[in-house]
Amino acid sequence: QVQLAESGGNSVQAGGSLRLSCEVSGWTDQSYCMGWFRQAPGKEREGVAGIDSNGRTSYADSVKGRFIISKDNTKNILYLQMNSLKPDDAAMYFCALEGLRAVGVGVAVNAANAFGYWGQGNHVTVSS
């Protein structure tokens, strides 16, 4: 059974940093794509960043230069380092996982519906 367990959500002031984690268990395919998505109240879900099993990454324009996606393959943990946070970054953040044959990292941030496995969500609040 594939499970994604998220942690790290919190409240920070604008300009601050936060790191989200997503621990993966039960996934055995060596080829995969993972992503971070977010959804603010009243808004549509938005792709934030993606990473594949080859280490290639992609980012939404809104977070380029501020957010970093990475994965510790020894611990099977996906991270999202968020720097220079803005009030617009406040949202519920979700990690997602799928096989690389189903979704490529180049389109990951625009292909939420292609991901079959999701974390429970992590709330991030950014105060101005």
N, C-alpha and C positions, 0 to 999 in steps of 0.2 A: 504494500500500500504506500503510495507516494504521499508524503506530507511536507508542507512548507510552513515552518514556524518562524514568525517574524518577531522582532523586538527592536527597541531603540527609539520608539516614538516619544516625543516630549514637547514641551513648550519652550521656545527660545525667543530672544529679542531679535529684531531685524539686524542683519549683519553678523549674526552668530552662526555657529556650525552645529551639525548633528550628524550622527552616523546611524543608519538603519542596517539591521542584519536580517538575514533570511536563511535559516538552517534547513537543508534539504535531507530527507531520509527516504529510503525505499526506491530511489531512481537508479537504474542500472545501465542505461544506455550511455555510451561514452560520447556520443554526439548530441549536443543539446543547445538550446538557446534559452536564455533567461532574461527577464526584463523587470523593470520597475514601472509601475503605473500609479497615477494618483487621481483622486476625484474629490473635488471640493463641493460643498453643499450647493445645489442648484445648477451645477455645471456637469458637463459630460466628462467621462473618463478620458484621461490624457496620458499618452505614453511619455515616459521620462528618459529612460535609458535602456540599452540592451547589451548583452554580452553573450558570445557563444563559446563553445568548448575549445575553439582555437585561440581564444583570447581577444578576438575582434570585438570592438565596441561601437556603439552608436548612441547619439544623444538627440533629444529634442532641442531645437534652437533656443528655447527659453531657458535652458539650464547649461548650455555649453559654456565651458570655462569656469563654472561654479560647482557642478556636481561631478563626481567620479564614481563609476561603477567598477566593481572588482569582485573577484571570487577567489576564495581560499580553497583550492581543490583538495588539500589534505584534510580539511575540516568539513568540506561540503557546505560552506557558508557563503552566501552572496551578500555583498555590502553595497550601500549607497552612501558615499560621503557627500554631505551637502554643506557647502560653504557660502558665505555671503547671502544668507537666507533673506528673502523678501516676504512681506505679508502675502503676496500672491502665491507663494509656495505652500501656504497652509492648505492642508488637504489630508484625506486618508490615503496612505500610501500602501500599495499592494505589490508583492513580488509574484512572478509568474514563471512557469517552466514548461517547455515543450521540446520535443525532438527536433533536431536541426533539419530533418527532412520536411517538417511541417511548417517551420517558420525560420527565415534567415535573419541574421542580426541587422542586415541593412534595412529591413522593413519592420523590424520588431516593434518600434515605437508607434507604428501605425497599424499594427496587426493584433490588437488585444484579443480579438475573437479567435485567433489561431492558437492561443495558449489554452491548454487543457487543465493545467494545475495551478492553483492560486493559494497564496497565503491568506491569513485571516484579516489582514489590514493593520496598519499602524497609524495612529493619529499624530499629526504634526501641526503644531500651532506656532505661528510667528507673529509676535506683537510688534507694533511700530513704536 
